Amino acid sequence: MHKPCDLMASSDYKIIKKFLIPEYTSWYLPFAGNEIVIAYTDKSSLGDRMSITSWPDILLNNEIRYSRADPDADPCGYRTLMVMQLAGLYYERNELAEKLAEKDQKYIRPKEVDLLALLELHETDYIFIYRSVAIQHGLKFLELPDEINLKKIELNEHYQQASVMIKGSTPSTQLEVRGEAIVYAVTKLDNAPNPLATEAFLYFLLNNEKGMKIMRESGYISSPQLKFLP
């Protein structure tokens, strides 16, 4: 948007690699992780039956409504589609991803936080969301198997079996995004208007007993493996 900015943090480190380097910055630092869960409330229909084995059929039930983020507008959106693809592999159900993606499209919203209102107003029964968001909003949630949830860096080769085409940097282009563990990254912009304040914030954020402690308490994953990412 060509507005002055000191730093950029993204729930997908690849966004920084593909859209900011080298024009706006030359580096990024992975600092936290997350996973996709299925969140719900006490009002959610069939919530008492949600389990690792039952959730696909519950979401496909015509009486059930669920929502997800727009894959072209939010990393949570395309990661949800990846989770659906990986679920199809995990449960050996070839058409599962397609059926889940086709259902309830009218409840797709631009951002994952927009889904919270649908859930809280009981417009939908379930949402695909980050674990951290579910914890911060006191929601019930189902943790999916590691083979599905995009949590484990060591399962990246497995996650890469999933891929989604999203809008590129211009309206006429598309970008393929392949499955990978969810990794948050931050960078300082080369022309940061407030460089000293930016560095002070980064120092606070990355301190294990300060910023990173807050991140862990808020439901994010902190792992020493993150710093070894390419």
Secondary structure, 3 states (H helix, E strand, C coil): CCCCCCEEEECCHHHHHHHCCCCCCCCCEEEEECCEEEEECCCCCCHHHCCCCCHHHHHHCCCCCEECECCCCCHHHHHHHHHHHHHHHHCCCCCHHHHHHHCCHHHCECCCCHHHHHHHCCCCCEEEEEHHHHHHCCCEEEECCHHHHCCCHHHHHHHCCCEEEEECCCCCCEEEEECCCCEEEEEECCCCCCHHHHHHHHHHHHCCCCHHHHHHHCCCECCHHHHHCC
